[in-house]
Amino acid sequence: MEEPIQELAPRISDCLKVIYDMQERGHKVSTSAVSERLGVSDATVTMLFKDFAAAGWVEHTLYRGVHLTPLGERKAKEVIRHHRLLELYLARELSYSWAKVHAAADKLEPVISEEFEDKLDALLGYPTVDPHGDPIPSKDGVIVLRKGCTLPQLREGQAALILRVNDQDPEKLRYLGQLGLYPETRMELVRRAPFGGPLHIRVGEKSRQVEHVIGPELAEHIIVTPIEAGELANK
């Protein structure tokens, strides 16, 4: 399986993306979790894992599932780079909603050449994040990481900038879009209801803030970086 990523079977590239995505987010990469994400049987994923292990792409750790080797991570980053560049192109240049870019990029990803990828990268200004705030690996596999915390980890009254939304579910993304919770948007945690209740937030710049209520489970998918008091004074 040393062929260029454009020649990989879609199921192989999809599985690589899922493993990378789960590993990147600190989730256990188990057979059942991957099969659920891909919509295939456990037996299919087990065979893919065996093929990946034979190719030197993954290693299996007892009770912790598989994890990518340096070789597997490099291959996965190639696939991820194609995918996230396409997502950004579709959103920025063709006005696709961020809820639709993932599925559309999945279809286009296997057919673009390395030359096309390079031209896309240049056209977009060598971006480092996609429409969801997910990092785009550079040509040589370098990723610019931006540290943050989940929305529920903010203190009451604390303002923050949204960095990333860790969910590809179209319905959830459409809903978050209706609330204006896009990457690079300012928001503030106003208060949290007791006993795991909903979070009351304000979204937008101070002069145009809108208040919303969001459940804590969905809020866990929103990664933010707190805005310091000094920065607030300049807003």
C-alpha positions as CSV (number, residue, x, y, z in Angstrom):
1,M,0.0,0.0,0.0
2,E,2.8,2.4,-0.9
3,E,0.8,3.9,-3.9
4,P,0.1,7.6,-4.0
5,I,-3.0,8.6,-1.9
6,Q,-5.0,9.3,-5.1
7,E,-4.7,5.6,-5.9
8,L,-5.8,4.3,-2.4
9,A,-9.2,2.7,-2.2
10,P,-11.7,5.1,-0.7
11,R,-12.3,2.7,2.2
12,I,-8.5,2.8,3.0
13,S,-8.2,6.6,2.9
14,D,-11.5,6.9,4.9
15,C,-10.2,4.6,7.6
16,L,-6.9,6.5,7.8
17,K,-8.8,9.7,8.3
18,V,-11.0,8.3,11.0
19,I,-8.0,6.8,12.9
20,Y,-6.1,10.1,12.6
21,D,-9.1,12.1,13.7
22,M,-9.8,10.0,16.7
23,Q,-6.2,9.9,17.7
24,E,-5.9,13.6,17.3
25,R,-8.8,14.2,19.6
26,G,-7.4,11.7,22.2
27,H,-10.1,9.1,21.7
28,K,-9.5,5.3,21.9
29,V,-9.2,3.9,18.3
30,S,-11.1,0.6,18.8
31,T,-12.5,-1.7,16.1
32,S,-16.1,-0.9,17.1
33,A,-15.6,2.8,17.2
34,V,-14.0,2.9,13.8
35,S,-16.7,0.6,12.3
36,E,-19.4,2.9,13.7
37,R,-17.8,6.0,12.2
38,L,-17.3,4.3,8.8
39,G,-20.7,2.5,8.7
40,V,-19.1,-0.9,8.0
41,S,-18.8,-4.2,9.9
42,D,-16.3,-4.9,12.7
43,A,-14.9,-7.7,10.5
44,T,-14.1,-5.2,7.7
45,V,-12.3,-2.8,10.1
46,T,-10.4,-5.8,11.6
47,M,-9.1,-6.7,8.1
48,L,-8.2,-3.0,7.4
49,F,-6.3,-2.9,10.7
50,K,-4.4,-6.1,9.8
51,D,-3.5,-4.7,6.4
52,F,-2.4,-1.4,8.0
53,A,-0.3,-3.3,10.5
54,A,1.4,-5.3,7.7
55,A,2.2,-2.0,5.9
56,G,3.7,-0.6,9.0
57,W,1.0,2.1,9.4
58,V,-0.5,1.1,12.8
59,E,0.5,-0.7,15.9
60,H,-1.9,-2.4,18.3
61,T,-1.8,-1.8,22.1
62,L,-3.7,-4.1,24.4
63,Y,-6.9,-2.4,25.7
64,R,-6.0,0.9,23.9
65,G,-6.8,-0.1,20.3
66,V,-4.5,0.9,17.4
67,H,-2.4,4.0,17.0
68,L,-0.6,5.3,13.9
69,T,3.1,4.8,13.5
70,P,5.2,7.7,12.2
71,L,4.8,6.1,8.7
72,G,1.0,5.8,9.1
73,E,0.7,9.3,10.5
74,R,2.6,10.7,7.5
75,K,0.3,8.8,5.1
76,A,-2.8,9.9,7.1
77,K,-1.7,13.6,7.0
78,E,-1.4,13.4,3.2
79,V,-5.1,12.3,3.0
80,I,-6.2,14.9,5.7
81,R,-4.4,17.7,3.8
82,H,-6.2,16.9,0.6
83,H,-9.5,16.7,2.4
84,R,-9.2,19.9,4.5
85,L,-7.9,22.0,1.6
86,L,-10.9,20.9,-0.4
87,E,-13.3,21.7,2.5
88,L,-11.9,25.2,2.7
89,Y,-12.0,25.7,-1.1
90,L,-15.6,24.6,-1.2
91,A,-16.6,26.9,1.6
92,R,-14.6,30.0,0.6
93,E,-14.7,29.9,-3.2
94,L,-17.9,28.0,-3.9
95,S,-20.0,29.1,-0.9
96,Y,-20.7,25.6,0.4
97,S,-22.1,25.7,3.9
98,W,-19.7,24.2,6.5
99,A,-22.3,21.5,7.1
100,K,-21.9,20.2,3.5
101,V,-18.2,20.5,2.8
102,H,-17.1,17.3,4.6
103,A,-19.3,15.0,2.4
104,A,-18.4,16.9,-0.8
105,A,-14.7,16.8,0.0
106,D,-14.9,13.1,0.5
107,K,-16.1,12.6,-3.1
108,L,-13.5,14.9,-4.6
109,E,-10.5,13.9,-2.5
110,P,-9.5,10.7,-4.4
111,V,-9.3,12.4,-7.8
112,I,-7.2,15.5,-7.2
113,S,-3.5,15.3,-8.2
114,E,-0.5,16.6,-6.2
115,E,-0.2,19.5,-8.7
116,F,-3.9,20.4,-8.2
117,E,-3.3,20.3,-4.4
118,D,-0.4,22.6,-4.6
119,K,-2.3,25.1,-6.8
120,L,-5.3,24.9,-4.4
121,D,-3.0,25.6,-1.5
122,A,-1.5,28.7,-3.2
123,L,-4.9,29.9,-4.3
124,L,-6.2,29.8,-0.7
125,G,-3.1,31.6,0.6
126,Y,-1.4,28.6,2.3
127,P,-4.1,28.2,5.0
128,T,-3.5,26.4,8.3
129,V,-7.1,25.7,9.3
130,D,-10.3,24.4,7.5
131,P,-13.8,25.8,7.9
132,H,-14.3,23.9,11.1
133,G,-11.1,25.2,12.6
134,D,-9.3,21.8,12.1
135,P,-5.6,22.2,11.3
136,I,-4.4,21.6,7.7
137,P,-1.1,19.8,7.6
138,S,1.6,21.5,5.5
139,K,3.1,19.8,2.5
140,D,5.8,18.3,4.7
141,G,3.4,17.3,7.4
142,V,3.8,20.2,9.9
143,I,0.7,21.2,11.8
144,V,0.2,24.5,13.5
145,L,-1.6,23.6,16.8
146,R,-3.6,26.2,18.7
147,K,-4.2,25.3,22.3
148,G,-7.6,25.8,23.8
149,C,-10.2,24.3,26.1
150,T,-13.8,23.2,25.7
151,L,-16.5,25.8,26.1
152,P,-17.9,24.3,29.4
153,Q,-14.4,24.7,30.9
154,L,-14.8,28.5,30.8
155,R,-15.6,30.4,34.0
156,E,-18.9,32.2,34.2
157,G,-18.4,35.7,32.7
158,Q,-15.3,34.7,30.8
159,A,-15.0,35.7,27.1
160,A,-13.3,33.5,24.5
161,L,-12.6,33.1,20.8
162,I,-13.9,29.9,19.1
163,L,-11.0,28.0,17.7
164,R,-12.5,24.8,16.4
165,V,-15.7,22.7,16.3
166,N,-15.0,19.0,16.9
167,D,-17.9,17.5,15.1
168,Q,-18.7,16.7,11.4
169,D,-22.4,15.8,11.9
170,P,-24.3,18.0,9.4
171,E,-27.3,18.5,11.6
172,K,-25.2,19.7,14.5
173,L,-23.2,22.0,12.3
174,R,-26.3,23.5,10.9
175,Y,-27.6,24.1,14.3
176,L,-24.3,25.6,15.6
177,G,-24.3,27.8,12.5
178,Q,-27.7,29.1,13.3
179,L,-26.3,30.1,16.7
180,G,-23.4,31.8,15.0
181,L,-20.8,29.5,16.7
182,Y,-18.2,29.5,13.9
183,P,-14.4,29.5,14.4
184,E,-12.9,32.9,15.0
185,T,-16.2,34.1,16.5
186,R,-16.1,35.8,19.9
187,M,-18.4,34.4,22.6
188,E,-18.9,34.6,26.4
189,L,-20.1,32.1,28.9
190,V,-22.8,34.0,30.9
191,R,-23.9,31.3,33.4
192,R,-24.4,27.6,33.6
193,A,-27.5,25.9,35.1
194,P,-26.8,23.6,38.0
195,F,-26.7,19.8,37.9
196,G,-25.3,19.6,34.4
197,G,-27.9,21.9,32.9
198,P,-27.6,24.1,29.8
199,L,-25.1,26.9,29.3
200,H,-26.2,30.4,28.7
201,I,-23.8,32.2,26.3
202,R,-23.5,35.4,24.4
203,V,-22.2,35.3,20.8
204,G,-20.6,38.1,18.7
205,E,-18.9,41.4,19.3
206,K,-20.0,43.4,22.3
207,S,-22.2,45.8,20.4
208,R,-24.0,43.0,18.6
209,Q,-24.1,40.2,21.0
210,V,-26.9,37.6,20.9
211,E,-27.7,35.4,23.8
212,H,-28.3,31.6,23.3
213,V,-28.7,28.5,25.4
214,I,-26.7,25.4,24.5
215,G,-26.6,21.9,26.0
216,P,-23.4,20.9,27.8
217,E,-22.9,17.8,25.6
218,L,-22.9,19.8,22.4
219,A,-20.8,22.5,24.0
220,E,-18.0,19.9,24.7
221,H,-17.4,19.9,20.9
222,I,-16.6,23.6,20.8
223,I,-12.9,24.4,21.4
224,V,-12.2,28.0,22.5
225,T,-9.3,30.1,23.7
226,P,-10.0,32.5,26.6
227,I,-9.6,36.2,25.9
228,E,-7.6,38.0,28.5
229,A,-8.9,41.1,30.3
230,G,-6.3,43.3,28.5
231,E,-7.6,42.1,25.2
232,L,-11.2,42.8,26.2
233,A,-10.4,46.4,27.0
234,N,-9.3,46.9,23.4
235,K,-12.5,45.5,21.9
